[in-house]
Amino acid sequence: MICLVTDRRRLSGGRDAIDRLVDLVTAAARVGVDVIHIRERDLDARDLGALVRRCVKGVERTGTRVVVNDRADVALASGAHGVHLRGDSISAGAARSLLPVGAIVGRSVHGVEETSAVSRAGGLDYLIFGTLFETGSKEPNHRLATLDELAAACRVVAAGPSVEPGMDRKAGRGIPVLAIGGITLERASLVRRAGASGVASIGLFIPPAGQKLDGYLQAVASHLRRTFDSVEAVT
């Protein structure tokens, strides 16, 4: 499972930042990125809703889903596929009560105990675990989780049958755990060996200057899929 987390400030400092973000989302959908996590926390509800509607339109006729960071109201009003909850947010059950049947609900977790608690509570389609490595999106003194903690968190939810996205769960077993924080192509194999089912990232999906967007994203997505299809997890 591959998740692109948005941050338009990493793309451009001008008025075209929103347009460039929509272009990035649309290109990511074309290469098969699974989830677009719209995380533009400084936008008010109106501007955020307008952005989400453009992104939802951009992923039409693909398998990509769009979720909104912690704003179930905006997700519902803008036609998004679901919501991604912060670690200190409302419960998955409360979020589902605001959304249509079949909506995707994910959550951020930062440690093993937190992972265990929200997994037992159920109602989630995936978890994002981190921050694992230093990243420009966090302060330098931000606490980093370890690969051993990631492995333990993955073991908490590893057992159990697979369930299709959007289906409510009485227990959180078997849901994907995605690693986040300073993810690179080289580090993808490390988090896979720890048991992660995929990655979430901002910077990994932003092409270096001079590289074409579609070609770069295709290379990233292909590398990640090869990694997660071929590297054995540590149990």
Order of alpha helices (4+ residues) and beta strands (2+ residues): beta-alpha-beta-alpha-beta-alpha-beta-alpha-beta-alpha-beta-alpha-beta-alpha-beta-alpha
